[in-house]
Amino acid sequence: MSGNPTGTTTHDVRFPSGNGDQCAATLYLPEPRPGVRPPVVVMAHGLGAIRAMGLAAYAERFTAAGYACLVFDYRHFGDSDGAPRYLLSTREQRADWIAALSFARRLPQVDNARIIAWGTSFGGGHVIHTAAKRPAGLVAAIAQCPFTDGVASTLAVSPINSIKATAAGVRDVAAMLLGREPHMITTAGPANGTALMTAPDAESGYLALVPPGADFRNEAAARVVFDILTDRPGRHTARIQVPILFSVCETDSVAPAKPTLRYAARAPRGEVRTYADGHFDIYRGAAFERAVTDQLAFLRLHVPITPEGDTP
């Protein structure tokens, strides 16, 4: 456990997901207030990323405003269990989301009837998919620069790069069928390389989020290219019954804004904030300040901090 002068504390915790694996997480708790158990924001990152890559800045701002935060690593990544390492499975990561929400509901320090799901990039797609399932305790969601349409994201990549990535995916599937080690693909690479993200700002923007000494490798099992191509979480927005905020980057080179805005319009209680920023700008500087300010306003409106027993 660690603390700071504001009275907030952080705790390293773990929760089960899958067949005996444990997800690592950081629990942020706000300064205690008499008669108040805070709502909790459950948070996770995007494609191949770990919680150390910029999520603390968001969690610290939310916690300073009175919200608890549970920030977790997916299985196979970061401090979480899971072998082989760097296996990026949409199905498993969505199971991790359900496990994280279940764990949040059991935390004695928080209001387990008021949980918010917060995801960014690929994790934003997971939030959309998860919120549509109406899990117990979920009262709001935030999808930041969310991945909403695999076809749109694939078409944003040059045909040559798509062919290279597909070939790597085929090699990895063959390796899996033969019981061999995964064939890896770079997560964010140069424009002419073989990688999952090859936009001009991808490699520099993605790697800038990695803190020194982090347990991180810029790669994933290449079979995920088929998950990306076939996944369209945006199709589920019409089934989301809780308030959901879409924080959309207008010049997003990875998760194109146009399909995201189209899907967001279908959410019955959806709200949209747009920013003239790129996909990797939103984690720091002025772009971060704009996004987190809007997200805090959304939280205060829909999930205000109230004494126990009071109706928000």
N, C-alpha and C positions, 0 to 999 in steps of 0.2 A: 504494500500500500504506500502511496505517496500523496502529499498534499501541497497546497500553496497558500500564500497569505490570504486569499479571498475566502478560505474555508472549504473550497472544493477539494475532492479527493479522487484518486484513480486507483483501481484495483485490477490486478491481473486475474482473470477467471478463465475457466474452460467449461464447455458443455458438449454433450455427446451428439453425434450425428452419424448416420449410416450404421455400419456393422462394427461398432466398437471404437471408431475413431472419435477424436476429440477436436473441436474447433477452439482455437485460442482467441481470446477477446480482451478488450480493456473496458472496464466499467467506470464511467465518469459519474460522480455524484455531486450535486450542487451543495452549497452551504445549507445545513439543516435549518428548516423554518418550523416553528411550533404548529402542529396540527396539519402539516402539509406533507404528503407523499408525492413526489414529482412524477409527471408523465415521463415515459422513457422513449428515446429515439433510438431505434435499432438501425445500425449503419454498416454498409459494406461497399467495397470498391468495384472497379470495373475489370476489363479484360486482362487477366494475368497479373493484376496489381494486388498489393498487400496493404494492410491498414496503415502501415507506417508512411505511405506515400501521400501525405497531405490531408488525411482525414482528421488528424488531431486538431487542426485549425478550426474546422467546423464544430467538432465536439466541444472544444473549449468555449466557443462562443455560445453554443446552445446551453452548456452547463452554467456559464456565467449568468444566463437569463433565467435559470431556475429549473432547467430540464436535465434529467439523467440521460446518459448515452451509453449504449452497448455497441462497441465497434469491433467487428470480428473479421478474422481471416477465413477464407474458404478452405475446405479440405484440400490437401496437396500443395498448399501455398503458405508462405510466411511461417508463423509459429504453430500452425495447426498440423495435426497428424495427416496421414494419407500417403499411400504408396501405390504406384510410382509417383515421384515428385513431379510437379508441374503438369499434372493431368487436368485439363480444363474441360469439365463436363457440365453442360447446361443443366442436365437432369440432377446431378449431384449438388450443384450450387443452389438450385432452387430448393432441394431438400435441406441444405444448410440454412436457408432463410426460414423455413418452417421450424427447424430445430432452434434457431436463435430466438424466434418469436415465442416459442414454447418456454424456453429458458427465461426470457424476460418476464413472462407471466408468473414465474415462480420466485422472482426476486423479492425479498421482503422489504427492501428499501424503497420500492417504487410503487406507483399506482398501476397495478397490473391490468386495470380495465381501460387504461388510456395509453396505448402504444402507437408510435408513429414509425413507419418504415421509410428509410432514407437510403437511396442508392444512386450512384453516379455511373454514367457511361453504360457498360454492359450490366452493371448492377442496377442501373435505372430501369433497364428492361426487366430484370428479375423482380423489382418492386412492383412494376405494372402487373406482371403475371401473378405475383403473390397476392396483391391487393384484390385482384379479381376473384380470388378464391374465398374472400371474406373470412380470414382467420379470426379466431376469438381474440378480443381485446384490441384489435386494430381500429383506430379511429381516424387516422389521416395518413397521407403518404406524400413523399417528395421524390420526384424523379428528375435528376439533374443531368443535362445534356444526354438524355437516355437513348440507348440503342432500342429502336422500335421496329426496324424492318431489315431483315438480312439481305433481301434482294437489293434494296436501296443502298445499303452499305457496300455490298459487293460491286454494284454498278459505279460507285464512287471511286473504285480502284481501276487502274488501267487493265485492259484485257490481258496483257502479258503478265502482269503481276498476279492476276487471278489464276492464270494457267499455272504459274509457278507454285502458288499456294495450294492449288488443287492437287498437283502432282505430289507435293510433300504430304498432303493428307492421305492420298492413296498409299504412299509408302508406309505411313504410320498405321493405317488400317491393316495392311499386309503384315506388318511387324506384330500387331496385336493378335492376328489370327494364327501366326506362327509361334506365339509365345515368347517373342523377343522384346527387348527394351524398346520403349517408344522412340519413334523418329521425331525429332524436335524441329520446331520452326521458330524463328525469331518473332517476338511479339510486336515490337516497333522497330522498323528498320528504314534504310534509305529508300528513296523513291524508285530506284531500279533494282532493289533487292528482293529476296524471298522472305516475306514477313506477313503477319496478319494485318498490320497497319503500316502503310507506306506513303501516306500523305506527306507533303513537304514539311509540315510542322510536327509529324508524329514522333519521330525518333528523338529529336531534341526536347520536345514538350513532355514526352512520357518519361524519359530518363532524368529530366530535371526534377521530377517528383521523388526520386529515390534518395533517401538520406544516406550519408556515409556510413559504411559498416552494416547496412541492412542485409538480411538473409534473403537475397533476391537475385534471380537470374532472368534476363530478358528473353525468355523462351517459354514455349508450351508444347505439349504433345500435339502434333500437327492434325490429328483427326478432328480437332475442334472446327476446322474450316467447314465441315459439313453441318455442324451445329449452327454455325453463324449463318450459312446460306439459307437454311430451312426455317430458322427461328424468326417469328414475326410477333413479338409480344404486344405490339401496338394494337393488334386486332382485338385485344381483351379490354380495351379501355371502356367500352360501353357497359361492361359488367361491374365496374368499380363504383361502389355505392358510398364510399367515404370521400371527403374532400381530398383532392390530390393536386399538388402544385407541379407543373412542368416548367423547369428552368431550362430554357432553350437557347443555345448559342447559334446566332444567325449565320455565322460563317463556319459552322462545324464541318470539318473535313472527314470525320469518321462516322458520325451518326447524323446524317443530313437532316436539316431543320424542316424541310418541306413535308416529308411524310409524318414527322413527329407532330407538327402543328395540325395536320389533318386528323391524326388519331386523337390528339388531345381534345379536339372539338367534339368528339363523341362521348367523352367522359361526363356523366350527368352532373357531377359537382367539380369538374375540372377548372383549374385556374392556370393561366399561362403568363410567364414573364420572359421576355426576350432580351437578349444582350448582343451587342455588336462585337462579339468576341469569338475566338476559336475554341475548339474542343478542349485544349490543354491550358487555356488562359485562365479558366474560372477557379483554379485552385490557389491563386496568389494575387497579390497586388490589388489594383482598383477593381478588376473583374470579380475577384473573390469578395471584396467589400460589398459590391452591388448585389451579388447573389445571396450572400449570407444575410444581408439586411432584409431582403425580400422574404427569405425563408423564415426569419424570425418573426416578421410581421404576420406571415401565414400561420405560424404556430400560435402566436398570441391571439389571433382571431378565432381559430378553430379548436385549439387545445390550450386554453389559458391555465395558468397556475392558480389553483383554487384550494382552499382548506378542505380536508377530508369531510365528506358528507354533503358538501355544497354541490349544486348542479351547475356546471359551466354554462 
